[in-house]
């Protein structure tokens, strides 16, 4: 048996966020351990696809970021950002729209003003929707729709939740979004009740002062968007397509994800994190030519545990899908000490990595909900907790979505 010696950690540096408020705007700012030169500022907007008033409107609104506003043209905004070496990005998820700027420390005030102008001054010209925004949206949709794993996973979300969290993150061609739809949605989400500013590499007091004198301060108080109560469903989705085959086996759960589910995902596993080596997880040695991964998506009031399998051979993908369900049943019977130790460590590392990569969105959502800001405790999960989590999945709702050669890919009743 291999043993690893670990020295005791006397002190560690973690991301610590100061929570404050300025002119009614929620702020979470981190200074400790920050870069000597760079800063990042994000506007996290409670307005992702689960809140759509029309399919795709959140996606279209996100693509209107950094376009013409009442204070600057899109061209000027872009050129000025380039001159100071900054990066401007935007993204949309099921729960949030996130607008971000990476810049040198001395430019904090400038980017507070510019991000404020985006949420409190975008003009929403119809010609920009037609000429600039719609082509961006279509390109992103076409790229995503060329990926069978994406299609299978999105179909699983729609089957599992139907509306709300089941809404597609991206726009849909069958339901075009008008400029009036965008303006109406922006009026609902761009207010002080639905935004939080998250910054790293800044002096919190400076940020607070700059926000008080920015366009953020002029936003209306508004009202917080309310998500419809989550309902989960069992079901099946089958999409015929040429090329790579994909299967998603999913388990929707009411309530936020638990540490036990995160560890279970590592026990079931699939793709190895070590190059040129098979994973030691239950699905680490599936047939060649098939890719398998196990994930847990956690939201404020629900979660989705899902396994994705893809490959050129429909029969190989089908066999792997059966192995995936068998792996859950194996975990429900018990987990070895070695598998549990590895899964605990991998889950902790992944949680920390996700927080580092998406900390601004995670922290922004925490600030909006009024919960504790920061990385959640990474307590060790017991074998009994993992066993119970697996058993609970098998007793709950199940979803199977397939994309590809549907004549050979499995039906739900062939897996469970």
N, C-alpha and C positions, 0 to 999 in steps of 0.2 A: 504494500500500500504506500502510495506516495504521500509525503507530508510536506507542507510548506510552512516555513518559519516566518512569522510576521513580527516586526518590532512594534512596540506600543506607540500609538500616536499621542504625543504630549499635547500638541495644539494643532489646529487646522484652520485654514482660511477658507471660508465659505462665502457665498454671495449673500450679503446682508442688506436688506432694503429698508430704507426709512420711509414710512408712510406719512403723508401729510396732505394738505389741501390748500388750494390757492384759488380765490375767486369762485369757489364752489366746484372746482375741478379736482378730482382725485388724482394723487401723484404717488408713485412708488419710485424712489431714487436710490441708487447704489453707488457708493464711492469706494468702499474698501476693496483692495485688490484690483483697482481699476487700472487701465492702461495709462501710461505716463502722458500719452499724447492724444489718444482718440476717445470719442464719446459716441453713444448711441441713444437716440430718442425715438420712442414709438408711441403712436396713438392707437390704443386698443379700443375698438368700437364694438359694443354689443350689437351685432347686426349681421351675423353670418347667415348661411343659407337656411337654418332652421326657422328663422324669422321672416323668410321671404313673403312678401305680399303678392308676388307673382313669380313663377318659376324663373330663376336666373337673375333676378333684380339685384341681389347682393353682389354677384359676380360682376355685373355691369357697373354698379356703383364703385366697386373697388378699382376698376379699370379707368374710372374718371379721375383718380388721384393724380395730382400734379398737372392737370390740364388747366386751361384758362380760368382765372378767378378774378374777383373784383379788384384785386390789388396788384396782380402781375399776370402777364401772359405766360403760357406754358413754355414758350421759347425762352423768355427771360429767366424764368425759374430754373430751367434746365441748364442754361449757359452759366448762370451765377453759381449753381451747385458744382458744375465742372471746374470753374475757376478756383474754387476753394478746395477742390479735391474730394468732394463729398459723394456719397452714394445714396440714391433715393430708391426705395423699394415699397411694394405693396403686395398684399396677399389676402386671401379669403379662406375661411374654414367653415365648418358647420356652425360654429358659435360666434366667430368674430371676423371683423375686417381689421387688418393691421397695416398701418402706414408707418414707415420707418425712415430714418435718416442716420447715416454714419458719417461722422465729421470730426475735424480737429477740435480740441477742447475750447479754443478761443472763439469758436463760431456758434456756441450754444444759443445765445440770444437770437441770432439770425434765423436759426432753424426752428426755434420755438415760434417765431413769428410766421415762418413759411408753412409749417404744419398747421398752425392755427388758421391760416388763410385757406387751406385746403378744406377743412371741415366747416369753416364759417365764411365762405365766400366763393366756392366753385360756381361757375356761371351755368353749367349744364347746357351748352349750346347744342342745338339739334344737329348742326353740321359736324360737330366733333363726334357725336354719337355715330353718325353715318360714316364719316371719313377716317376716324382714328380709333374710336373705342370698339365699334362692332367688328372690324377686322382683327383686332387683338383678341377679342373674346372668341371669335370663330377659330382663330389659329390655335388657341389653347384648348378649345373643345375638340377640334379635329385631332390634335396630338394625343390627347387623353383617350379618345375613342379608338385610337389605333392600338391600344394596349388591352389585350383580353383580360389581364389580371385586374386592371382598373374597372373594366366593365362588369366583371363578376362581383367585385367587391361593392361597387355602387348598387348593383342589383340586390345584393344581400342587404344593404342598408334600407333600400326601399321596401323590400319584403318584410324586414324585421320591424321597421318603425312606421312604414307607410308615409305619414306626413311628418312635419317637424324635422327630426334628425334623419328621416328618410328622404328629405328633399335632396335633389342633386346639388352638389356644391357649385357646379358649373352650369352655365346657361344651356337652354335646350332649344334646338332649332324650331320645334313645333310650337313654341310659345314665345314669339318675339317680344322683346321689352321695348317700350316706347320711352321717349324722353320724359313724358308726363309720369310714367311709372317710376323713373329714377328720381325725379324731383320730389315726388310724394314720399318715396322710401327714405331719401336723404333727410327730409324734414322730420321723420320719425326717429332716426338713429343718431343724427349729428346734433346732440344736445348734451348738457352736463350730466344728465342722469345715465347716459349710455357710453360715456368715454372715460378712459383713464390714461394718464401719461405715465410711461415707464421709461426710466433713464438709467444708464450705467456710465461710469466714468465721469460723473458730474459732481459739483458741490450742491447738495440738496437746497440749501438756502438761496443760492443763485437761481436755480431753476424755479423755485417758488416765487421769487421776485419777478423773473422774466414772464412767467405765466400770468401774473396779476396785471401786467402791462401789455398783454398780447390780445390777439383776436379770440383766443380761448375764453378770455374773461367776458367777452361780449355774447357768447353763446346763450341761448335760452336755457332755462332750467329743464324744461321738458319733463317727460315721464319715462320711467324705465320700461323697456320692452318686456313683455311677459310671454314666456314660451308655453305652448299648450302642454297639458299633462302628458307625460310619456306613456304610451301603450306599446306593448311588445306582442309580436305575432310569430307563429310558425308559418312556413310556406316554402315554395320552390319557384325558381325562375330559370327559364331555359332560353338561351339566345343562340340561334344558329349563326355560325361565322366560319370563314375559311382561315387557315393558318394555325397558329398556336392555340391549344386547348387550355381552358382554365376552369377550375372548380373552387368555389369558396364555401366552406362549411362554417356556419356562424351560429353563435348563441347569444341572443339579446338579453340584457339584464336590466331590470329597473334599479336605479341607484348607481352611484359612482363606483368605479372599480376598486377592488381591494388589493392589498399586497399579496394575498394568497393567489389571486388570479394572475398577477404578474409573474410570480414564481412558477405557477402551473404552466404558463406559456413557455417558459424556459425548459421545464421538464419535458413537455411535448416537443418543442423545438422544431428542427428542420435544418435549415441552412447553417453551416458551420461558420463561426466567427474567426476561425483559424485557417489561413490560406493553405490550400492543397491537403486538407485533412477533413475527414468526416466528423460530424458532431457526435458527441456521446449521448445526445438526447434520444428520446424514444423514436423520433422520426429522422434521426441522423443518418440512417443507412438505407433510405428508400432507393428504389431502382434508379440507375443512371439515366440521365436525360430528363429528369423531372426535378423541378425546383419546388421546395416546400418551405413555408414560413408560418409562424404562429405569432399572433399579435393581440394586444388588448387596446381598444380605443376607449378612453374614459372621457365622459362629459359631465356637466354639472349635476345631472340627475339620471344618468343612464350610462351603460357601457356595452361594448360589443366585443366578445371574445371570438376570434375567427382564425381559421387556418386556410391559407391559399395554396393551391397546387397548380402548377402549369407545366406544359411540355408539348412537344410535337406529336407524340403518340397518345391518342385518346385512350387506348387500353392501359398504357402505363399510368396515365393520370388517374384513371378510374381505380386502378389497384392501389395507388398511393392515397386516394381519398378514403378507401376502405381502411387502409392502415391508420389514417389520421383519426378516424372515429374509434378504431380499436385502441389507439394510444390513449385517448381520453378514458376509455373503460379500464385500461391497465392502470392509469394514474388513480382512478377511483378505487382500485383494489389495494393501493399502497405504493409508496415511493421509497427507493433505497436511500441509505444515508449518503452515499457518494453522489447520487443524482440530485438529492436535495441540497447538499452543500454547494455543488456547482451552480444549480439553478438560483439559489439565494444570492450568490456572488454576482452572477450575470444580470439578475434583475436589478440589483442595487446599482451596478455600473450603468445599465441602460437608463434607469431613472435619472441618475445624475447627468448623463450625457444629453438626454432629452431636455432636462431643465436648462443646461448650459446653452443648447442650440435654440430652444424656443422659450427661454425664460421670460422675454418681454411679453409674449402672449399669455403665458401661464400666469405670470405675476399680475398682468393687467386684468385678467379674468378674476383672480383672487381679490384684487382691489375693488372691482365692480361688485362682487358678491358680498364684500365685507368680511371675508374669511381671513385667516392668518396668511400673511404673505411670506413666501419662501418655499424651499424644497421640503416636501413632506418627509416625515420620519421614515427611515429605511430599516425598520425593525426586522429581525430574523423571523421567518415564517416556519412553522413546524410541519412535520410530515402529515400530521392529522389535519391541519388546516388545508394543505394542498389536496389531500384525499377528499375532504368535505367539499372543497371548491369544485373538483372534477365531478363528484357525484351530483352536486347541485346543478351543474350544466346539463347533465344527462336527463335530469328530471324536469328541466325547464323547456322553454321554447327553442326550436331548432329551425335553421334556415339552410337551404342548399341552393346555390346558384351556379349554373354552368354556362360556359361560352365556348363555342366551337362545334365539334361533331356531336351534336346532341343525340344521334342514333346510338352512339357508343358510350357517351358519358353517363354516369350513374344518376338514377332518380333517388329522391330522399329515402323512400322506403327500402331501397337496396343498401342503404348505409346504416340505418337505425333499426 
